[in-house]
Structures are given as structure tokens and as C-alpha cells.
Amino acid sequence: MNKNTKGINTAEEKSGFVLEKKNYILIGVGFLLLIIGFILLSGGKSEDPSIFNPEIFNFRRITLAPIVILLGFITEIFAIVWKPKK
């Protein structure tokens, strides 16, 4: 029995990659969004541990960073699941 009768496309078999180039680009974009989100989330510590610093509750750390991280995870899932049209 030859390999084409099993439903395997010879072009996909020769490439060796599971996903296509567009998928890998989207995975990179999602990873970059995750890194940016975690960088936005960092910081806000006080110099003196006995003094409270209200900077930890600003817009960047409470709202913006979690949204960017969530977009990064959504992009990663979409990049893995999406099959580009040929």
C-alpha cells in the first residue's frame, strides 16, 4: 500500500513541520505579547518594606498588563489551532 492511499499529502510529508510558517509567526507574536505583559506587570515595590507603596495598584499593573497577557494566550491558542487556507 502506498503512502498516498492513507490520506497523507506528499507535500506535507516532505516539509517535516507540523504547522505552517504563518502559524509559527503567530506563535512568536503571542510569545512577544506575553513577555510585554509580564514586563508591564513588574515593578511597584517600595524601598522600605514597612512603608506601603500605592503604586502597585495603578492602571498599568491592574488593567493593562492582564489584558495584554490574556491577548498573548489567546494568540497562542489561535496560532496552534488555525489552519491557513491554501
VENCOR-V301345 format. One record per residue. RES is the residue in three letters. PHI is phi in whole degrees, 0 to 359 (none if undefined). Layout:
[[RES	PHI] [RES	PHI]]
//
This chain:
[[MET	none] [ASN	272] [LYS	291] [ASN	289] [THR	284] [LYS	276] [GLY	91] [ILE	267] [ASN	280] [THR	292] [ALA	293] [GLU	290] [GLU	291] [LYS	284] [SER	293] [GLY	84] [PHE	258] [VAL	284] [LEU	254] [GLU	267] [LYS	300] [LYS	297] [ASN	295] [TYR	292] [ILE	295] [LEU	295] [ILE	297] [GLY	296] [VAL	296] [GLY	297] [PHE	295] [LEU	296] [LEU	297] [LEU	296] [ILE	296] [ILE	299] [GLY	298] [PHE	289] [ILE	293] [LEU	296] [LEU	284] [SER	282] [GLY	96] [GLY	88] [LYS	278] [SER	272] [GLU	292] [ASP	251] [PRO	298] [SER	274] [ILE	251] [PHE	283] [ASN	250] [PRO	289] [GLU	295] [ILE	288] [PHE	252] [ASN	275] [PHE	300] [ARG	298] [ARG	276] [ILE	270] [THR	244] [LEU	293] [ALA	299] [PRO	297] [ILE	293] [VAL	294] [ILE	295] [LEU	297] [LEU	297] [GLY	296] [PHE	293] [ILE	296] [THR	296] [GLU	297] [ILE	297] [PHE	298] [ALA	295] [ILE	283] [VAL	278] [TRP	290] [LYS	245] [PRO	294] [LYS	283] [LYS	262]]
//
